[in-house]
Amino acid sequence: MRRLTLYSRQYCHLCHDMLAALDALRGEYCFELAVFDVDADPALLARYDERVPVLVAGETELCHYFLDLDAVRACLAGVK
């Protein structure tokens, strides 16, 4: 099972939008999603700050700001 990580923040509407779009993909793909609030961790805040949301799979950034549906589907389908 693939694991995706979403770096976001509580008050970010783009973060909420990306999370909702990822939840909608659960009907098509089986994946784990870990969500981290960048404001809760100084290292994450320094790394991502206003660039959120950022979606990664392992060490690979799939997209930021808006969901790249093609990149996420390719990742979840195992396409390289």
N, C-alpha and C positions, 0 to 999 in steps of 0.2 A: 504494500500500500504506500502510495506517495505521501510525503509530508510537505505541506506548504506552510510558510511562515509569513504572516502579515504584520508589518510594523505600522502602527497607526497612533492616533491620539483620540481622546474622548470627544472633543468638540469639533472634529473635522468631518464635514459633510461628505467630502470625497472618500474618506475612510469608511464611513457608513455605507456609501454607495458600493464600494468595492466589496465589502463584506456581504452585502445583500446579493450581489452578482455571484460571488463565490458560493453562497448558500444555495442559489438556484442551480448551480452545476452539480450539486450532490445527487440529483436525480439521474445524471448521466455518468458520473464517475465516482469511484470510491476513493476518498482521500482524507487525511487528517489535516486539520488546520489549527495552527498555533497562532494566537494573536498576542502581540506585545505592545504595550503602551510606551512609546518612546519617552514620555514625560516622567515615567516611573524609574528610569534607569539613565544616569548621567552619560554612560558610554553610548547608549542608543541615541540619546538626544544629540550628542556631539556628532554622531555618524549620520543621522537622518534628518533631524530638526524639521525644517519646513518642507522637506522633500516627500513627506508622507502623503498618501499611503505608498508603501513599497512592498511588493510581493516577491518572495524568493522561494526557490526550491533548492535545498542544500546551500551551495555557495553561489548559485546562479540567480541573478535578478531577472525575473520574468517581466515586470512592469512597475511603473510608478505613476502616481496621480490617477490614472484611469486603467481599468482592467483591459489587458490585451488578450482578448478571448482566444485568438489563434495561438498565441504563445502558450497560454495556460492549457488549452486543449491538447496541443502537441506534447507538452510536458506530461500531462496526465495519461496520455495514450502511449507514452514511452517513445515518441518520435524524437530523434536527435537532429 
